[in-house]
Amino acid sequence: MGIATIQVIEGNPHLRSLLGWHLQQAGYRVHQSADLVRAREAYQVHQPNLVILDAQLPGSNSLEFCQWIAQQGNSYLLMLSARDTESDIVAGLKSGADDYLTKPFGMREFLARIEALARRLNRLSVPASLTYGSLYIDLVQRRVRYRDEYIDLTPQEFSLLYVLTQVGGKPLSRSDLLQRAWPDAIDNPRTVDTHILSLRKKIEADPRQPSVIQTVRNVGYRFNVDRLVTDVTPQGQARGEVRSMATVASVPGSSSV
């Protein structure tokens, strides 16, 4: 799967913009932060695969933040620093950094280090698919099969379904779903309701009484894993011929559920 999302935390606006541009050109999704307060909030929203951290952010303790990232256990961390003594490098690595790059540095070396971390990520046990009872999600081809039938999902619906499956049945608010599924979107959180309605029509036995994607009052929506695990199609019963996956640009409008 490689590194999909990178968070750049850099106090120098020119360098931050430069790094972000080169990473985007290399095919990564990039989020940028100028200080650790905003960086912590952005990290919790976007859950990046890799964090690039400026070790000399003014008025903050980057080593403590590095330790916090390491405790999350979800991301690799590349520390950038103008300090090049052995003690500084050792302190950064002991704080949880996976790599340490001293300033100034060349962009080719920077990108090579990112690629090296990407290879390490690829060697992790990352599933190519997810299975919940009769629901099968192909993460490589972005295809969904339910009860032996492939379902047409828009890119937005697929991302929404994937995010819901990743939190162990925990309910997520509309804002959380919007930011996690489509971090670059500028839609109103209520747009999520439109996609939920459409998704339910495709994977719920009765969309009017949903049991897979449930509404949690005053919170948002949750993915009911238990319902799918016990959902077994009788042998020999089919729901219709297999349909090809279609790619639809967007679903217009929003509505309440």
Stockholm file with secondary structure:
# STOCKHOLM 1.0

chainA/1-257         MGIATIQVIEGNPHLRSLLGWHLQQAGYRVHQSADLVRAREAYQVHQPNLVILDAQLPGSNSLEFCQWIAQQGNSYLLMLSARDTESDIVAGLKSGADDYLTKPFGMREFLARIEALARRLNRLSVPASLTYGSLYIDLVQRRVRYRDEYIDLTPQEFSLLYVLTQVGGKPLSRSDLLQRAWPDAIDNPRTVDTHILSLRKKIEADPRQPSVIQTVRNVGYRFNVDRLVTDVTPQGQARGEVRSMATVASVPGSSSV
#=GR chainA/1-257 SS CCCCEEEEECSCHHHHHHHHHHHHHTTCEEEEESSHHHHHHHHHHHCCSEEEEETTCTTSCHHHHHHHHHHHCSCEEEEEESCCSHHHHHHHHHTTCSEEEESSCCHHHHHHHHHHHHHHHHTSCCCSEEEETTEEEETTTTEEEETTEEECCCHHHHHHHHHHHTTTTCCEEHHHHHHHHCTTCCCCTTHHHHHHHHHHHHHCSSTTSCSSEEEETTTEEEECHHHHHTCCCCTTCCCSCCCCCCCCCCCCCCCCC
#=GC SS_cons         CCCCEEEEECSCHHHHHHHHHHHHHTTCEEEEESSHHHHHHHHHHHCCSEEEEETTCTTSCHHHHHHHHHHHCSCEEEEEESCCSHHHHHHHHHTTCSEEEESSCCHHHHHHHHHHHHHHHHTSCCCSEEEETTEEEETTTTEEEETTEEECCCHHHHHHHHHHHTTTTCCEEHHHHHHHHCTTCCCCTTHHHHHHHHHHHHHCSSTTSCSSEEEETTTEEEECHHHHHTCCCCTTCCCSCCCCCCCCCCCCCCCCC
//
